[in-house]
Amino acid sequence: MEYDVIVVGGGPAGATAAEDLARSGHSVAMLDRAGRIKPCGGAIPPRAVADFNIPDDQIVAKIQTARMISPTQRKVDIPIENGYVGMVDREHFDEFLRVRAKEAGAHRYTGTYLRIDRDDGRTGVTFRDKVSGNEMTLHTKLVIGADGARSNVARDEVPGGDAIPYVIAYHEIIEAPEPTAAYDPKRCDVVYDGAISPDFYGWVFPHGTSASVGMGSMIKDVDLKEATAALRASSGLSDCKTIRKEGAPIPLKPLDRWDNGRDVVLAGDAAGVVAPSSGEGIYYAMMGGRVAATAAAATLASGEVKNLQLARKMFMKEHKQVFRVLGAMQNAYYKSDERRERFVSLCHDIDVQRLTFEAYMNKKLVKARPLAHLKIGIKNLAHLMGIVSPNKV
């Protein structure tokens, strides 16, 4: 058979795209490698729970407080008012999404993508089947590339798809200890310390009976495992049993182009939709999968390949400004420990706290408090210019 769409990749972006298309009546194949678990803190906002109908049994923890830790070990606790940060375990969450896509009608294949070929107007996706080890080819009208950062589909098909900037992230899933002053199962710790990561941050994110402890960096000389060991030691987690270890690239910037103008459109990490500064990716990946599915459906209905451009246009219309602000924040504050100290100091401000988490939970910049924005802007400028001490709250 010839599918309407083949989705390469079965993470949050690919599984969401496959499910949406299958539910709308399209014939869909979803190709995924088995056994790969992406290193991820696992945080999702309430909006993701609502937008993508995520059941409560997939939420392994509900975080009530975020703790920012500076290079001098200064700690700022930010309560999450009128909501929570949900935590999922990618080992189980991604498989849940794939199963849901299959139940919606998507055909599921397990194997490794090899190439896209075109012959007599037909597009074929060739992969190595995991069970038989043989090469197999499926034919399709359109392809959604959702195969992660440094995507092979993007490299092969989309101009600029092989040049995306990225952070290498590494984490260790550990057995969660009993609650202590250093570890709270309802608190996320975000560590802005150059000794852990000179250009990003480290994290301790509770997952119920387990926890994710990790960090990221663009600097190749950084020893990720050594830095994570130091983070575990400083957090009192060195003696906790290690369940698994994972590392992978995390993209830092959305690609300028998501389609090849013919029969391929990208989604999720393959398109670069991870939020700067925070590194948040699950919600944006799922939204990327949804807009890719929408663009594919529009292209199939109209026969106009220009509709593949709708994926990027729809996503950026909704999220471009948030990405721009977060990118500016990362560029301003992640350059040195002195800047990171000032950033944590800025987090003491109640307006910063409220606006940050309102924006996080709703995925929109909050425009209802102009005076608060003005106040934050003035404080931000004062810190960047060194007019105020980082120790002054």
C-alpha positions in Angstrom: 0.0 0.0 0.0 1.0 3.6 -0.3 0.5 5.6 2.9 -0.7 9.2 3.0 2.1 10.0 5.5 5.1 8.2 6.9 6.3 9.6 10.2 10.0 8.9 10.9 10.5 9.0 14.7 8.2 7.9 17.5 9.0 10.4 20.2 6.5 13.0 21.5 6.6 14.9 18.1 6.3 11.9 15.8 3.8 10.0 17.9 1.6 13.1 18.2 1.7 13.7 14.4 0.9 10.1 13.7 -2.0 10.0 16.1 -3.5 13.3 14.8 -3.3 12.1 11.2 -4.7 8.7 11.9 -7.6 10.1 13.9 -8.4 12.4 11.0 -8.7 9.4 8.7 -5.4 9.4 6.9 -3.3 6.2 6.4 -0.2 6.6 8.5 3.0 4.6 9.1 5.1 5.4 12.1 8.8 4.2 12.1 10.7 4.2 15.3 13.9 2.7 16.8 13.1 0.6 19.8 14.9 1.0 23.1 16.1 4.6 22.8 15.3 6.8 25.8 16.1 10.5 25.5 17.8 12.2 28.4 15.2 14.6 29.7 14.2 16.2 33.0 10.6 15.2 32.0 8.8 18.4 32.9 5.5 19.3 31.2 3.2 22.2 31.9 -0.6 21.9 32.7 -1.3 23.2 29.2 0.4 20.1 27.7 -1.8 17.9 29.9 -4.9 19.7 28.6 -3.9 20.1 24.9 -2.8 16.5 24.4 -5.1 14.7 26.8 -2.4 13.2 29.0 -3.8 11.0 31.7 -2.9 11.4 35.3 -1.3 8.0 35.5 1.5 9.3 33.2 2.3 12.1 35.7 4.8 10.6 38.1 5.2 13.8 40.2 3.6 17.2 40.6 6.1 19.8 41.4 5.1 22.7 43.7 8.4 24.6 44.0 11.3 25.5 41.7 14.7 26.1 43.5 17.2 28.2 41.7 20.8 27.7 42.9 23.6 30.2 42.1 27.3 29.6 41.8 27.8 30.7 45.5 25.1 28.2 46.5 22.5 30.9 47.0 19.1 29.4 46.9 15.9 31.0 45.7 12.7 29.0 46.1 9.9 30.0 43.7 6.5 28.6 44.6 4.3 27.5 41.7 1.0 29.3 42.3 -2.3 28.1 40.8 -0.8 25.1 39.1 2.1 22.7 39.1 4.9 21.3 36.9 4.1 17.8 35.8 6.8 15.2 35.6 6.9 12.2 33.2 9.4 9.4 32.8 10.3 9.3 29.1 10.9 5.5 29.2 7.1 5.0 29.8 5.7 8.3 28.4 7.0 8.0 24.9 5.8 4.4 24.6 2.4 5.4 25.9 2.2 8.0 23.1 3.3 5.4 20.5 0.7 2.9 21.7 -2.0 5.6 21.6 -1.0 6.5 18.0 -1.3 2.8 17.0 -4.7 2.5 18.7 -5.8 5.5 16.7 -5.0 3.6 13.5 -1.3 4.3 12.7 0.7 1.3 11.5 3.8 0.9 13.6 7.2 -0.3 12.3 10.3 -0.8 14.3 13.6 -0.2 12.6 16.3 2.3 11.6 15.7 4.9 8.9 18.2 4.6 6.0 17.1 6.9 3.2 14.3 8.4 1.1 14.1 7.5 -2.6 11.9 8.8 -5.4 11.0 6.8 -8.5 8.3 7.5 -11.0 6.6 10.0 -8.8 6.6 7.7 -5.8 8.4 8.5 -2.5 9.8 5.6 -0.7 11.2 5.4 2.9 13.7 2.6 3.3 14.6 1.3 6.8 16.4 -1.6 8.4 13.8 -3.8 10.1 14.8 -4.5 13.7 13.4 -8.1 13.8 14.6 -9.4 10.4 17.6 -7.2 9.8 16.5 -6.7 6.3 15.9 -3.5 4.4 12.3 -2.6 3.8 10.7 0.2 1.8 7.4 1.8 2.4 5.8 4.2 -0.1 4.1 7.4 0.8 2.8 10.7 -0.4 4.5 12.7 2.4 7.1 12.3 5.1 7.3 13.9 8.5 10.8 13.8 9.9 10.6 13.6 13.7 13.8 11.7 14.3 15.4 14.1 16.8 18.3 16.5 16.9 20.8 15.9 14.2 18.0 14.4 12.3 18.9 12.2 9.4 15.8 13.2 7.5 16.6 16.8 8.0 20.2 16.2 6.9 19.1 14.4 3.8 16.1 16.6 2.7 16.0 20.1 4.2 18.4 22.9 3.4 20.3 23.8 6.6 19.0 20.7 8.4 22.6 19.5 9.0 23.8 22.6 10.7 21.6 23.0 13.8 23.3 24.2 17.0 22.9 21.9 20.0 23.7 21.3 23.6 24.8 17.8 24.7 22.6 16.7 27.6 23.4 13.9 30.0 21.5 12.6 32.9 21.3 9.7 35.3 18.1 8.2 36.6 18.5 7.3 40.2 16.4 5.8 42.9 14.9 8.6 44.8 16.1 9.0 48.4 13.9 9.8 51.4 13.0 13.5 51.6 15.7 15.6 53.2 16.5 19.3 53.4 18.6 18.8 50.2 16.0 16.7 48.4 12.3 17.4 48.2 10.1 15.1 46.0 7.9 18.1 45.1 10.7 20.5 44.2 12.8 20.9 41.1 16.4 22.1 41.6 18.0 24.1 38.8 21.7 24.7 39.3 23.3 27.7 37.6 26.9 27.0 38.5 29.9 27.0 36.1 31.5 24.2 38.0 28.5 22.0 36.9 27.9 23.6 33.4 29.9 26.6 32.1 27.2 27.5 29.6 23.9 25.9 30.6 22.7 24.4 33.9 22.3 21.3 36.0 19.1 19.8 37.3 17.6 17.5 39.9 14.1 16.7 38.9 12.0 14.2 41.1 10.1 11.5 39.2 8.3 9.9 42.1 10.2 6.7 43.0 13.1 7.9 40.9 14.8 11.2 40.0 16.6 12.7 37.0 20.0 14.3 37.7 21.8 15.8 34.8 23.3 18.8 33.0 24.1 20.1 29.5 26.8 21.9 27.7 27.9 23.1 24.2 31.5 22.9 25.2 33.1 19.7 23.9 35.8 19.6 26.6 33.3 19.4 29.5 33.2 15.9 31.0 29.4 15.3 31.3 29.7 12.3 33.6 32.2 14.0 35.9 30.0 17.1 36.1 26.9 15.0 36.9 28.9 13.1 39.6 29.8 16.5 41.1 26.1 17.6 40.9 25.0 14.4 42.7 27.6 14.9 45.4 26.6 18.5 46.0 23.0 17.4 46.2 23.6 14.6 48.6 22.7 11.9 46.0 26.0 10.1 45.4 24.9 7.0 47.3 21.6 6.6 45.5 21.4 3.6 43.2 21.8 4.5 39.5 19.0 3.0 37.3 20.2 4.1 33.9 22.4 6.7 32.1 21.5 8.6 28.9 23.0 11.3 26.7 21.9 13.0 23.5 22.0 16.4 21.7 19.4 19.0 22.4 18.8 21.6 19.7 19.1 25.3 20.6 17.4 27.1 17.8 14.5 26.4 15.4 15.6 25.9 11.8 14.9 28.6 9.4 13.2 26.1 7.1 11.2 23.0 8.1 10.2 21.5 4.7 11.9 20.6 1.4 9.2 22.2 -0.8 8.2 18.8 -2.1 7.2 16.0 0.2 9.0 16.3 3.6 8.3 18.4 6.7 10.1 18.3 10.0 8.8 18.2 13.6 10.1 18.4 17.1 13.8 18.3 17.8 14.4 17.7 14.1 13.0 21.2 13.5 14.9 22.6 16.5 11.9 23.4 18.7 13.4 23.3 22.2 13.0 26.4 24.3 16.2 28.4 24.8 17.4 29.1 28.4 15.1 26.4 29.9 15.7 23.6 27.5 12.1 22.7 27.7 11.2 20.4 24.8 8.3 18.0 25.4 5.4 20.4 25.0 7.0 22.1 22.1 7.8 18.8 20.4 4.2 17.7 20.7 3.0 21.0 19.4 5.5 20.7 16.5 4.1 17.3 15.7 0.6 18.7 15.7 1.4 21.6 13.3 3.3 19.2 11.1 0.3 16.9 10.9 -1.9 19.9 10.1 0.4 21.0 7.4 0.5 17.5 5.9 -3.3 17.2 6.0 -3.6 20.6 4.3 -1.1 19.5 1.6 -2.9 16.2 1.0 -6.3 18.0 0.7 -5.1 20.7 -1.6 -2.3 19.1 -3.5 -0.3 22.3 -2.9 3.1 21.5 -1.5 3.5 25.1 -0.3 1.1 24.2 2.5 4.0 22.2 4.1 5.3 25.7 5.1 2.2 26.0 7.4 4.0 23.9 10.1 6.7 26.5 10.8 4.3 29.4 10.2 1.8 28.2 12.7 4.4 27.2 15.3 6.3 30.5 15.1 3.2 32.6 15.2 2.3 31.1 18.6 5.8 30.8 20.1 8.3 33.0 18.3 8.2 35.8 20.9 8.6 33.4 23.8 11.6 31.8 22.1 13.1 35.2 21.4 12.8 36.4 25.0 14.2 33.1 26.3 17.1 33.2 23.8 18.0 36.8 24.9 17.9 35.6 28.5 20.3 32.8 27.8 22.7 35.0 25.9 22.6 37.6 28.7 23.0 35.4 31.8 24.7 32.1 30.9 28.0 33.7 29.9 29.7 33.7 33.3 29.2 32.8 37.0 29.0 36.5 37.8 26.0 36.8 35.4 24.5 33.6 36.7 24.7 35.0 40.2 22.8 38.1 39.1 20.2 36.0 37.3 19.4 34.0 40.5 19.3 37.3 42.4 16.7 38.6 39.9 14.6 35.5 40.6 13.9 36.9 44.1 11.5 39.4 42.6 7.9 38.3 43.1 6.9 39.7 39.7 9.6 37.7 38.0 8.4 34.6 39.8 4.7 35.1 38.9 5.2 36.1 35.3 7.7 33.3 34.7 5.4 30.6 35.8 2.3 32.1 34.3 4.1 32.1 31.0 5.4 28.6 31.6 2.1 27.1 32.4 0.1 28.9 29.7 2.9 29.0 27.1 2.3 32.7 26.4 4.0 35.9 27.5 1.9 37.6 30.1 0.7 41.0 28.9 -1.7 41.9 31.6 0.8 43.6 33.9 2.6 46.4 32.1 4.0 47.9 35.3 5.4 44.6 36.4 7.1 44.2 33.0 8.5 47.7 33.3 9.8 47.0 36.8 11.4 43.7 35.7 13.0 45.4 32.7 14.6 48.1 34.8 15.9 45.5 37.3 17.2 43.4 34.5 19.1 46.3 32.9 20.5 47.3 36.3 21.9 43.7 36.8 23.3 43.5 33.3 25.1 46.8 33.7 26.4 45.9 37.1 24.6 48.9 38.7 23.3 46.7 41.6 25.1 44.0 43.6 24.0 40.4 42.8 23.6 40.0 46.6 20.9 42.8 46.7 17.4 41.5 46.5 
